[in-house]
Amino acid sequence: MSHTVHAIIAVIESAFPDATPAATPAGGGAPIFSDPPASAPPELAQLGARVFGFMKVVGGIVGVIMFGFASIKVMMGKSQRQHMAAEGMHNAVWVIGGLGGLLMAIPIVAFFADL
């Protein structure tokens, strides 16, 4: 290796004293640095829990409002507007699916984020 490469390696080794040389077939090596596990600061973890809680509350409120709209469409459809009743029932299915998706997505994201 050239003198410049040795100088660069010396600078890296002095900057990172916990680096250990890697074994290579040629007998040389490059420094391997420690890789600490990723973890969120406590303040950020609390903020994430607060945001997920807010999402659950807002999602529940929006779901109740949407069920109200769907039930109004069903009630209006009782008086000679069958297509509106069918549309209201169709909307209710989408509201249930949306709430189910919201309630499943938050725990999955929280699990992978370690919250």
HELIX and SHEET records of a PDB file:
HELIX    1   1 HIS A    3  ALA A   15  1                                  13    
HELIX    2   2 PRO A   42  GLY A   77  1                                  36    
HELIX    3   3 GLN A   82  ALA A  113  1                                  32    
SHEET    1   A 2 THR A  20  PRO A  21  0                                        
SHEET    2   A 2 PRO A  31  ILE A  32 -1                                        
END                                                                             
